[in-house]
Amino acid sequence: MKKIKSILIANRGEIAIRISETAKKMGIRTYGLKTSKEPSAYYLQFMDEIIDLTENTTDIPEFLDIDRIINSIKKYNIDAVHPGYGYLAENPYFAQKCIDEKIIFIGPSPDSIYKLGNKTIAKQLASNHNVPLLEGSNGNIRDIKHAKQLAQKIGLPVIIKAASGGGGRGMRIVENIEDIEKMLRLAQNESEKAFADSSVFMEKYVRSPRHIEFQILADHHGNIIHLGERECSIQRKHQKLIEESPSIALNEELRTKMGESAINIAKASNYRNAGTVEFLLDESGNYYFMEMNTRIQVEHPVTEMVTGFDLVEWQIKIAQDEKLLVKQKDVKLNGWAIECRINAEDVQSGFTPYLGTIEKINISKGKNCRFDTGVTEGSNINANFDSMLAKLICHGETREKAINNSLSVLNKLQIQGIKTTIPFCKAVLNHPKFKKGDISTSFIQKDMKQLYYQETDEEMIAAFWAALNHCVQLDIEDKTFVDYEKGKNITPWLMNKRLKSL
């Protein structure tokens, strides 16, 4: 396979910047896509060349338009394409089309993407290679009668899941047998809309498990390693919000067993490049295979921080046929890393997306932290794209230090003009149970009485500024206040006295 000299990054936002920075470090020329819905996007500033797709004559979004992307690669004589995550990252047809056109696809083979993207096939592969599975259907649910039979055989509660796709879509929990028809229809309809495939399957539902995933790297020479685990249990509606590596729930024995199972899944699918194998871990220490994501993950930076691996660099190296330079015994996990996803969402209104323009970003981060973002001051947040603005990733020698380093940055981080999930992240990291590592996928629903963190003096400060805005103005020259109603100066002492009476 030829050396990669140029890459089209078929994605946007922070992941496009992330890929571009590593590619440039490797001496590779980067190309980005300019779209009609985001023509002045921040990520475009990080590309060597920009391909203008703003004249969109079809109804297909630019990042999903396979023909236009392929034609652009050929027109500019680009060697490879990196799909990032989302969009076409797990589309086997796109990967095959690249191969047919002699374009290097930075990811696994189309066959691996297809087999692992279909959860029923993936579960069969896991079963054939002795990877623990939850009790469930051997294939897709055929009809209502079949669903009821399965639920009675498995035992309630059960969960119905989309066979294709992920991200929490096409999933419904069934607690009562009389609800099964309704839940089946809802799961099928959501799956059809999200993935153009209404196929669903059923498995036993585990209450309050941990969500643990293993990072895999596999080259074209038969070498496969894992880079330890990530704990992704802090999630809402199956959407991850805070991740960390390693997990406080795993000892070396369990880490070794789960890591071997992850590698077995990769071997079973003849996997190449970077991938993530996801498991559920119950309170008794039993783990069960869920799925394998055949792409780079949003939360990959925590693995990079504790292992020292640049995962995007290794994606590119493997795509150009380089061998992995380390064996499993050489992989060491150093310290702890935590990632907080900063989304443009109103936490107090049920995490609803918040649209608007970013007026100011103020961040003070130390050497142990990194801030991956795809926005800047003046960026417009609109409804056409995902609500994630940035990722704050902080490292520490211990989990406690990683938490403290994260809080230190979050307390100073300001994004003005829109509402974000910063107060939520602070609430989680300050929570006593989180600090102890006593968490599960139901942590938010069961353990968080308040979804946002409030400073001790926050109400008093808010009252001060409200009163100040209503009836007084600060005279910069003599540091006194002017009362509009009475037309006279007020000393700071008297102003403080009035505020205390509120």
Secondary structure, DSSP 8 states (H G I E B T S, - for coil): -----EEEE---HHHHHHHHHHHHHTT-EEEEEEBTTBTT-GGGGG-SEEEE--S--SSS-GGG-HHHHHHHHHHTT--EEE--SSTTTT-HHHHHHHHHTT-EESS--HHHHHHHHSHHHHHHHHHHTT----SB-SS---SHHHHHHHHHHH-SSEEEEESS--TTTT-EEE-SGGGHHHHHHHHHHHHHHHHS---EEEEE--SS-EEEEEEEEE-TTS-EEEEEEEEEEEEETTEEEEEEES-TT--HHHHHHHHHHHHHHHHHTT--EEEEEEEEE-TTS-EEEEEEE-S--TTHHHHHHHH---HHHHHHHHHTT------GGG----SEEEEEEEESEEGGGTSEE--EE--EEE----TTEEEEES--TT-EE-TTS-SEEEEEEEEESSHHHHHHHHHHHHHH-EEESS--SHHHHHHHHH-HHHHHT---TTHHHHH-S-SS---TTHHHHHHHHHHHHHHEEEETTTTEEEETTTTEEE-HHHHHHHHHT-
